[in-house]
Amino acid sequence: MKIKQDRAEKSDSNIKWYIEVVISTFILSILFSYISSNGVSNLPIVPAILILAVVIFIGIIADMIGVSVTVANEEEFHAKATKKVEGSKTSIKLIKNASRVANICSDVIGDICGVLSGAVGTLISLKIVEKLGVSENIQYLVSAIIASVMVGGKAVGKEIGIIKATQIVHAVGKVIHRFRKKEKVIKSE
């Protein structure tokens, strides 16, 4: 009886999680698309390209973190936690929730960055056509460059994420731990 109840609760929890992911992705996509479109459209070409590079970099890093969390070995962090190594308990929580963390990093953040890079790339293409007077076909070249950099970067990032999983998860665990520690200090003041 207890097992059936646990499964039902887990199923309800998963459904709630799926709904939260869909809604938050929808809201974040609208928000970031609006900000990037309006922000980038008013910028010169070079700053727009820098913003594009940042978006691509965030997508690659998020994907790398998502892979690292799924392959990291939890036992290594238990040893660190007994020695009270900063971020190790948070790293354990990340690994225990690997499917959700990977979903947020690889799917939500990574895919939003992919969509944003396409939108920003389109705006950059329009700027290039407007400023340099080149053919509108430049958009195909810009799109191909963005896609190849994003896919190639994610491939390299995934390889690094697999090889350096422990270090990456621990670094993320430290950052989250420090952020939460500062958050608690601010709330207590």
Summary of the structure (lengths in Angstrom):
residues: 189
radius of gyration: 20.3
end to end distance: 46.7
largest distance: 71.8
contacts: 577
relative contact order: 0.14
helix: 90%
strand: 0%
